[in-house]
């Protein structure tokens, strides 16, 4: 995933989390708002309790690859923040990818914002 497709500033994270809509499942919490720039952006975060830095970085890389496979950043209409939950560890990569795909579909069907 390219850097232009990432939410990187703390202020933008807070804005999307506090003013955006929310969808959840056992692996992820997804916050989203309509995109402000030409391409959609994704921010990924997870709690320190999930593991040490090496494990958290592995999970972030896997989640970025899932996003890269599932999202067409030019046509996707939302800026997204993904929070990884503890349930992520108990599932395979494919199951987590399906869970993420379901959340993204739900977010695109939500026209209330």
DRENDO-1510 file (C-alpha; in Angstrom, 1 decimal, always signed):
<recs>
REC; n; res; u; v; w
REC; 1; UNK; +0.0; +0.0; +0.0 .
REC; 2; UNK; +1.4; +3.4; -1.0 .
REC; 3; UNK; +2.0; +6.2; +1.5 .
REC; 4; UNK; -0.5; +8.4; -0.2 .
REC; 5; UNK; -3.2; +5.8; +0.6 .
REC; 6; UNK; -2.4; +5.9; +4.3 .
REC; 7; UNK; -3.8; +8.0; +7.1 .
REC; 8; UNK; -0.7; +9.1; +9.0 .
REC; 9; UNK; -1.6; +12.1; +11.2 .
REC; 10; UNK; -2.9; +11.7; +14.7 .
REC; 11; UNK; -5.4; +14.5; +14.0 .
REC; 12; UNK; -6.9; +12.7; +11.0 .
REC; 13; UNK; -7.1; +9.5; +13.0 .
REC; 14; UNK; -9.0; +11.2; +15.7 .
REC; 15; UNK; -11.3; +13.0; +13.3 .
REC; 16; UNK; -12.3; +9.8; +11.5 .
REC; 17; UNK; -12.8; +7.9; +14.8 .
REC; 18; UNK; -14.8; +10.6; +16.6 .
REC; 19; UNK; -17.0; +11.9; +13.8 .
REC; 20; UNK; -17.2; +8.8; +11.5 .
REC; 21; UNK; -19.4; +5.7; +11.4 .
REC; 22; UNK; -18.4; +2.4; +12.9 .
REC; 23; UNK; -18.7; -1.3; +11.9 .
REC; 24; UNK; -17.4; -4.2; +14.0 .
REC; 25; UNK; -16.8; -7.9; +13.9 .
REC; 26; UNK; -14.6; -10.3; +15.8 .
REC; 27; UNK; -11.3; -9.4; +14.0 .
REC; 28; UNK; -11.6; -5.6; +13.3 .
REC; 29; UNK; -13.3; -2.4; +14.2 .
REC; 30; UNK; -13.8; -0.2; +11.1 .
REC; 31; UNK; -14.4; +3.6; +11.3 .
REC; 32; UNK; -15.1; +5.5; +8.1 .
REC; 33; UNK; -15.9; +8.9; +6.7 .
REC; 34; UNK; -16.3; +10.1; +3.1 .
REC; 35; UNK; -12.9; +10.7; +1.5 .
REC; 36; UNK; -11.5; +14.2; +1.3 .
REC; 37; UNK; -8.7; +13.6; -1.2 .
REC; 38; UNK; -8.7; +12.0; -4.7 .
REC; 39; UNK; -7.7; +8.6; -3.4 .
REC; 40; UNK; -9.1; +6.7; -0.4 .
REC; 41; UNK; -6.9; +6.3; +2.6 .
REC; 42; UNK; -6.5; +3.6; +5.3 .
REC; 43; UNK; -5.1; +3.9; +8.8 .
REC; 44; UNK; -4.3; +0.7; +10.8 .
REC; 45; UNK; -3.8; +0.6; +14.5 .
REC; 46; UNK; -3.8; -2.1; +17.2 .
REC; 47; UNK; -3.3; -2.3; +21.0 .
REC; 48; UNK; +0.1; -3.0; +22.6 .
REC; 49; UNK; -1.5; -5.9; +24.5 .
REC; 50; UNK; -1.7; -8.0; +21.2 .
REC; 51; UNK; +2.1; -8.7; +21.3 .
REC; 52; UNK; +5.5; -7.3; +21.1 .
REC; 53; UNK; +6.6; -4.9; +18.3 .
REC; 54; UNK; +7.6; -7.6; +16.0 .
REC; 55; UNK; +4.2; -9.3; +16.2 .
REC; 56; UNK; +2.3; -6.0; +15.8 .
REC; 57; UNK; +4.3; -5.1; +12.7 .
REC; 58; UNK; +3.6; -8.5; +11.2 .
REC; 59; UNK; -0.1; -8.0; +11.8 .
REC; 60; UNK; +0.0; -4.5; +10.3 .
REC; 61; UNK; +1.8; -5.8; +7.2 .
REC; 62; UNK; -0.8; -8.5; +6.8 .
REC; 63; UNK; -3.6; -6.0; +7.2 .
REC; 64; UNK; -2.0; -3.7; +4.6 .
REC; 65; UNK; -1.8; -6.5; +2.1 .
REC; 66; UNK; -5.5; -7.4; +2.8 .
REC; 67; UNK; -6.4; -3.7; +2.1 .
REC; 68; UNK; -4.3; -3.6; -1.0 .
REC; 69; UNK; -6.1; -6.7; -2.4 .
REC; 70; UNK; -9.6; -5.6; -1.4 .
REC; 71; UNK; -9.7; -1.9; -2.0 .
REC; 72; UNK; -9.5; +0.0; -5.3 .
REC; 73; UNK; -8.2; +3.3; -3.8 .
REC; 74; UNK; -9.3; +5.4; -6.8 .
REC; 75; UNK; -13.0; +4.4; -6.7 .
REC; 76; UNK; -13.5; +3.5; -3.0 .
REC; 77; UNK; -15.4; +6.4; -1.4 .
REC; 78; UNK; -14.3; +6.3; +2.2 .
REC; 79; UNK; -11.3; +7.1; +4.4 .
REC; 80; UNK; -11.0; +4.2; +6.8 .
REC; 81; UNK; -9.4; +3.5; +10.2 .
REC; 82; UNK; -9.0; -0.2; +11.1 .
REC; 83; UNK; -8.4; -1.3; +14.6 .
REC; 84; UNK; -7.3; -4.9; +14.9 .
REC; 85; UNK; -8.9; -6.9; +17.7 .
REC; 86; UNK; -7.7; -9.9; +19.7 .
REC; 87; UNK; -9.9; -12.2; +17.5 .
REC; 88; UNK; -7.5; -11.6; +14.7 .
REC; 89; UNK; -4.9; -13.9; +16.3 .
REC; 90; UNK; -7.3; -16.8; +16.5 .
REC; 91; UNK; -8.1; -16.9; +12.8 .
REC; 92; UNK; -6.3; -17.7; +9.6 .
REC; 93; UNK; -5.2; -15.0; +7.1 .
REC; 94; UNK; -8.1; -16.0; +4.8 .
REC; 95; UNK; -10.7; -15.8; +7.5 .
REC; 96; UNK; -9.5; -12.4; +8.6 .
REC; 97; UNK; -9.5; -11.2; +4.9 .
REC; 98; UNK; -13.1; -12.4; +4.6 .
REC; 99; UNK; -14.0; -10.5; +7.8 .
REC; 100; UNK; -12.4; -7.4; +6.5 .
REC; 101; UNK; -14.2; -7.7; +3.1 .
REC; 102; UNK; -17.6; -8.0; +4.9 .
REC; 103; UNK; -16.9; -4.8; +6.8 .
REC; 104; UNK; -15.8; -2.9; +3.7 .
REC; 105; UNK; -19.0; -4.0; +1.9 .
REC; 106; UNK; -21.1; -2.9; +4.8 .
REC; 107; UNK; -19.4; +0.5; +4.9 .
REC; 108; UNK; -19.9; +1.1; +1.1 .
REC; 109; UNK; -23.7; +0.3; +1.5 .
REC; 110; UNK; -24.0; +2.9; +4.2 .
REC; 111; UNK; -25.2; +6.1; +2.5 .
REC; 112; UNK; -26.2; +7.9; +5.8 .
REC; 113; UNK; -23.1; +10.2; +5.9 .
</recs>
